[in-house]
Amino acid sequence: MANTRSAEKQQRQAAKALVRNRAGKSRLKSALKKTRAAIDSGNVESGTLSTGFSEIDKAAKRGIIKDNTADRYKSRLAAAAKRNTAK
């Protein structure tokens, strides 16, 4: 239980951030899953990959994931797409 007004405000802010971050993380995971599924099925189009990249960049911009994590996700998606188009 918060003892001061500032601590109560911090609790309210933390609760809002938790909901916002959870929603963003879920949205990112869904986008990654769709992009990976499209790559695995062989439907590697520029729109599919760019949509995945866009969601990753948005999550990084909002602070849901770190910049290096975003770069790693994008690198792995691009590598997977390249592997599947080479077959």
C-alpha positions as CSV (number, residue, x, y, z in Angstrom):
1,M,0.0,0.0,0.0
2,A,1.3,3.4,-1.0
3,N,2.0,5.8,1.8
4,T,2.3,9.1,-0.1
5,R,0.4,10.7,-2.9
6,S,3.4,10.4,-5.2
7,A,3.7,6.7,-4.5
8,E,0.0,6.3,-5.3
9,K,0.4,8.2,-8.6
10,Q,3.4,5.9,-9.4
11,Q,1.2,2.9,-8.8
12,R,-1.5,4.2,-11.2
13,Q,1.2,5.0,-13.8
14,A,2.7,1.5,-13.5
15,A,-0.7,-0.1,-13.9
16,K,-1.4,1.8,-17.1
17,A,2.1,1.0,-18.5
18,L,1.6,-2.7,-17.7
19,V,-1.6,-2.8,-19.7
20,R,-0.1,-0.8,-22.6
21,N,3.1,-2.9,-22.7
22,R,1.2,-6.2,-22.5
23,A,-1.0,-5.1,-25.5
24,G,2.1,-4.1,-27.5
25,K,4.0,-7.2,-26.7
26,S,1.0,-9.3,-27.8
27,R,0.6,-7.4,-31.0
28,L,4.3,-7.9,-31.7
29,K,4.2,-11.6,-31.1
30,S,1.1,-12.0,-33.3
31,A,2.8,-10.1,-36.1
32,L,6.0,-12.2,-35.8
33,K,3.9,-15.4,-35.8
34,K,2.1,-14.3,-39.0
35,T,5.3,-13.3,-40.7
36,R,7.1,-16.5,-39.8
37,A,4.1,-18.6,-41.0
38,A,4.1,-16.7,-44.3
39,I,7.8,-17.3,-44.7
40,D,7.5,-21.0,-43.9
41,S,4.6,-21.5,-46.3
42,G,6.7,-19.9,-49.1
43,N,4.6,-16.7,-49.5
44,V,7.6,-14.3,-49.1
45,E,6.3,-11.1,-50.5
46,S,7.8,-7.7,-49.8
47,G,4.6,-6.6,-48.1
48,T,4.7,-9.6,-45.7
49,L,8.2,-8.9,-44.6
50,S,7.8,-5.1,-44.4
51,T,4.7,-5.5,-42.2
52,G,6.7,-7.7,-39.8
53,F,9.6,-5.2,-39.8
54,S,7.1,-2.3,-39.2
55,E,5.7,-3.9,-36.1
56,I,9.1,-4.7,-34.8
57,D,10.2,-1.1,-35.3
58,K,7.1,0.3,-33.6
59,A,7.6,-2.0,-30.6
60,A,11.2,-0.7,-30.3
61,K,10.2,2.9,-30.7
62,R,7.6,2.5,-27.9
63,G,10.2,0.9,-25.6
64,I,8.5,-2.5,-25.5
65,I,11.6,-4.2,-26.8
66,K,15.2,-2.9,-26.9
67,D,16.8,-1.7,-30.2
68,N,19.3,-4.6,-30.4
69,T,16.4,-7.1,-29.8
70,A,14.5,-5.5,-32.7
71,D,17.6,-5.7,-34.9
72,R,18.0,-9.4,-34.1
73,Y,14.4,-10.1,-34.8
74,K,14.6,-8.4,-38.2
75,S,17.9,-10.1,-39.1
76,R,16.5,-13.5,-38.3
77,L,13.3,-12.8,-40.3
78,A,15.3,-11.6,-43.3
79,A,17.6,-14.6,-43.1
80,A,14.7,-17.0,-43.0
81,A,13.1,-15.3,-46.0
82,K,16.3,-15.5,-47.9
83,R,16.7,-19.2,-47.1
84,N,13.2,-20.0,-48.3
85,T,13.5,-18.1,-51.5
86,A,16.8,-19.8,-52.3
87,K,15.1,-23.2,-52.3
